[in-house]
Structures are given as C-alpha cells and as structure tokens.
Amino acid sequence: MRKAFVFITALCMTASATAQLQYQNRPPGQRHQASQLERDVQKMVMATAMIYNYYVDSVDSKRLVEDAINGMIQKLDPHSAYSTPKETKKFTEPLEGSFEGIGVQFNMLDDTLVVIQPVPKGPSEKVGIVAGDRIVSVNDTAIAGVKMAREEIMHRLRGPKGSHVDLGIVRREIKDTLHFDVTRDKIPVNSVDAAYMVTPTIGLIRFNNFAQTTHSDVVEAIRKLQAQGMRDLIIDLQQNGGGFLQAAADIASELLEKNDLIVYTRGRAVPNQEFRSTGSGLFRQGKVAVLVDEYSASAAEILSGAIQDQDRGIVVGRRTFGKGLVQRPIDLPDGSMIRLTVAKYYTPSGRCIQKPYEKGDRLAYARDVINRYNSGELTNADSIHFPDSLRYQTLRKKRTVYGGGGIMPDYFVPLDTTKYSRCYRELSAKSLIINASLKHIDQNRKPLRKSYPTFAQFRDKYQVPQALVDSIMARGERQDIKPKDDAERAKTEDNIRRILKALVARDLWDMSEYFCIIYEDDEVVRKAVELLAQ
C-alpha cells in the first residue's frame, strides 16, 4: 500500500512540475488557467494510478492511458488524432518520400506475389529481377500458396538499408527456382502518378499527395513536359488528400509571382503565419487549370485556392473536401504521436478552407460527402447555393469566389453517376477484372512488347480481345453477377475494355500511360482542355 502511495505521489509531483512550467511560461492574465490545468493534470494522474493499483482485475496501463488520450482527442475537432507507434510509422512513411526495401511494384495473383515493375535503378532491378517474376520465398520462408497476409509479406520484404534478403523467384519458361541476393536500399516514392501531353500544347500532371519529395517530383515533370512542347498545364488534384503545407507552398511558387500570398494561418496559442511565393517561377507564363473533387483536401486545397485567388488559373470540378485545420505533430516518448489542431488555413482572399463541424460529432463530419451527394450538390449545379456573406473576391480580377469550407471551382463538372454500370462495379468489387488483366499480361508480356514497342502504337492500335471480355462476363455470371439487359451488357463490356486497356498499359509502361487511357473519356479533363484552348 505504501509503495503505491509513493508511486502516486511521485506521478502527481511530475505532473505538477509540468503544469507549473506551463504556468510560468504563460502571460500573467492566463496564469489562472494554468493553475487550473495543474489541478486537472494531478486529478488525471491520480485517477490513472488508482485504477492501475486498486481495480479488482488487472489493468493494462498502456491501454488505459491510450484510451484516456483518445477520449480527450475525440472531444475536439475531427482531425486532431492520436496514433500508436505502429500507426504513426504507417502514417508518416508515405509522406517521407521514401522507404527501405527491395524496390518492386507488385500485385497478388492466385496467392502469389507477381512483380509488375522493378523500380528503375532499384535493388531488385540491379540484380536482374524483371516484370512477371513471381517471388515465392523470402529467406527460405515460403510466401506463395500459403495464404500469408499482404502486410506480413511487406514486412518480410522491407528492412534496413544495407541489409540482405534472399528471394526465391519463379520465372516463366525457366524450370528451376532462381535465387537472388538483394541488398535493401532507400526506395523513392514518387508522388507523381501521371505526367503526359493531352494535346500537342497542353500537359497534365497528376500527383497523389504532398510529400517531402513532391515538389522536386513535380518540377521534374514540368521540365519533361516543357521539353515536349507544353505551353499550358493541367494540375490534377482529384482524390489528392493533401500532406505537407511546405510542399504546396513550394509548388505554388513555381506558378506565382514573387511575394504573392499563398496561404495564411490563424490560431489561438501559436503565431499567425503567412506563406508567400519565392518566385522561383518554373511555370509562370502558360495557362493553368486545376482539377479538384470532393476528395481533394488539405494541401491540395491550399494550392488550388492560391491559384484561384491570385487569378493564376481556373479551378475545374466539384467543391473540395474542406480540410483547413493545421495539425502540429507532438511526438511522445514511446514513438506514438498526437496530431493536434493549432490553427486554421485561409486562402489569400480570406476564405477559411475548413468546412463547419461540431466538436465531438465525428460521425456527422464523416457523412458530409454522402450528404452532399444526397442533396444533389455533386450532380447538379442548381443545387448549390451560397449566401452573400460567403462571397469573396479574387485579388487581381476581382472575380467572385465562395467560402463556407472547401474550394468551390470556377467551372462545375457534375459527378457522372452513369459512367460505370452496376454490373461493372460488381465485377470490379470482386477483383474479377484486375485478376483477368494480371493473367492476360503475364501470359502475353513478350508478344505484347514485340507488337507494341511504343506506347503511341499501343494507344492507337491495341484492342482488348473479345475472348478476354467474354471470360470476365462468364466468371461474373458464375457468381450471379449479370447485366439486367442488353443495354447494360454493352455498357459493361465498354467499361471493361477501357479499364483492361489501361491496366495493360500500366503493366507494360507505367501509371502515366494508365491515366492517358483512362482520361480519354473523362469529362473533367475534357472540360479543362476546352477551357485552356479558348
């Protein structure tokens, strides 16, 4: 009993010292709040210690503390969050711009890892691993045909830079299993999904987040397209969930004049900040169109809002998500993290990017996009209304733009709810199309490369075999996935042909070629091209 009392007293003293430091660092007018904080922290520590020491059953102190932290966080805004050490690593890795591993793009086919492409100049390519190879073992542990979870396979393939891993490889037309000693290395994660010429003078760059390397990736893509004759640029931020503010500011600096305001922040307990263009200006002359949708968020909204407010370009698509809260990462001693909202983002015209929310009501916040769809906002421009209080003006041309959360595009393009048939969506959900594509490319990689040595030839001449489409439809029917009539069958088959051609292009080349095919009939891209051509 005495030991427990001493332990509790020590914890309370530690908490008191922490709160006292907070007290001393605050202005005199706020010291009453700090004094209350001291008492509240002591109360929390004592309650935790008492539960741990005296509760009738044994208690996991780590879980107890994590639940307490989560309980506090849940009462705040929808984007403040706590993550365990494992969750923190998973969250931060995509934004670091690299990871350490063997360097392959892969997919699972019949419970076997099939290499789609080795990363250029990466560890696997250096030792001779090629597209189509099947990785069947890692350090003599079988990973094929044993129903091993994808995360477990990833864990075995990744490891510290410089470490070695033995990969067992099955290669088509070679009887014996091949073994490759791969030295793991740092593998770059390129943010740019696509960079290609839509017309002889209009380029398109699509990137999927705003990571540490996104700015350099985008600069490289701009230079590549300029070398191909690009005069005007489409920036595709559809489904881009954001990332680092600095990456958005750096990309904006390539488009805006020196000292142009990009975004500013306002908070209660942190200094207000302004982010302005450095004027590096790799692309300051040509026209710009930014593509957005209801899943474009955070840094994607900062970039699109700056381009719109500074009259540097036009925004095309649908109102963005509306995530305009600044999170400060707070690293905790065990590797866990709190991402705490400390400020809000505002566009140059003064619009708050964050959409309205009720503290603690995360369910309603999560349903916002569904509510937008149900209200008709995503499908009908006539369903979108703004009060006069939400009207703002752009800085140069004094055009009217709208606040209220998110970035409202200059040109609305409705969500096409009829583009894909019900039958196609069900076939896709069952992975019947992707699996058929993987098998087709695996069996025909060499003849396809021989028949179509360049992507231009493939794009113009390749036709998806009808037998492949028929086989997918037949597999669907065996799983009771059937079109309701001939019209739906025709639409489903058209959908299948489009995605199959794109998937084959991706496996033979890369994601740029995939989007080049997919976007051939995309209404948002088509509208942007039309506007830039005016």
HELIX and SHEET records of a PDB file:
HELIX    1   1 ARG A    2  ASN A   25  1                                  24    
HELIX    2   2 PRO A   28  GLN A   30  5                                   3    
HELIX    3   3 ARG A   31  TYR A   54  1                                  24    
HELIX    4   4 SER A   61  GLN A   74  1                                  14    
HELIX    5   5 PRO A   85  GLU A   96  1                                  12    
HELIX    6   6 PRO A  123  VAL A  127  1                                   5    
HELIX    7   7 ARG A  150  LEU A  157  1                                   8    
HELIX    8   8 THR A  214  ALA A  227  1                                  14    
HELIX    9   9 LEU A  245  SER A  253  1                                   9    
HELIX   10  10 ALA A  299  ASP A  309  1                                  11    
HELIX   11  11 ARG A  362  ALA A  366  1                                   5    
HELIX   12  12 ASP A  368  SER A  375  1                                   8    
HELIX   13  13 ALA A  381  SER A  383  5                                   3    
HELIX   14  14 ASP A  388  LEU A  390  5                                   3    
HELIX   15  15 ARG A  422  ALA A  429  1                                   8    
HELIX   16  16 LEU A  432  SER A  451  1                                  20    
HELIX   17  17 PHE A  455  LYS A  461  1                                   7    
HELIX   18  18 GLN A  466  ARG A  478  1                                  13    
HELIX   19  19 ASP A  486  LEU A  508  1                                  23    
HELIX   20  20 MET A  511  ILE A  518  1                                   8    
HELIX   21  21 TYR A  519  ASP A  521  5                                   3    
HELIX   22  22 GLU A  523  LEU A  532  1                                  10    
SHEET    1   A 4 ALA A  81  SER A  83  0                                        
SHEET    2   A 4 MET A 337  TYR A 346 -1                                        
SHEET    3   A 4 LEU A 261  GLY A 267 -1                                        
SHEET    4   A 4 GLN A 273  ARG A 276 -1                                        
SHEET    1   B 3 ALA A  81  SER A  83  0                                        
SHEET    2   B 3 MET A 337  TYR A 346 -1                                        
SHEET    3   B 3 LEU A 325  ASP A 331 -1                                        
SHEET    1   C 2 SER A  98  GLY A 101  0                                        
SHEET    2   C 2 ASP A 185  PRO A 188 -1                                        
SHEET    1   D 4 VAL A 104  LEU A 109  0                                        
SHEET    2   D 4 THR A 112  PRO A 118 -1                                        
SHEET    3   D 4 ARG A 134  VAL A 138 -1                                        
SHEET    4   D 4 THR A 141  ALA A 142 -1                                        
SHEET    1   E 5 VAL A 104  LEU A 109  0                                        
SHEET    2   E 5 THR A 112  PRO A 118 -1                                        
SHEET    3   E 5 ARG A 134  VAL A 138 -1                                        
SHEET    4   E 5 HIS A 164  VAL A 170 -1                                        
SHEET    5   E 5 LEU A 178  THR A 183 -1                                        
SHEET    1   F 6 VAL A 192  MET A 197  0                                        
SHEET    2   F 6 ILE A 202  PHE A 207 -1                                        
SHEET    3   F 6 ASP A 232  ASP A 236  1                                        
SHEET    4   F 6 VAL A 288  VAL A 292  1                                        
SHEET    5   F 6 ILE A 314  GLY A 317  1                                        
SHEET    6   F 6 TYR A 411  PHE A 412  1                                        
SHEET    1   G 2 ARG A 391  GLN A 393  0                                        
SHEET    2   G 2 THR A 400  TYR A 402 -1                                        
END                                                                             
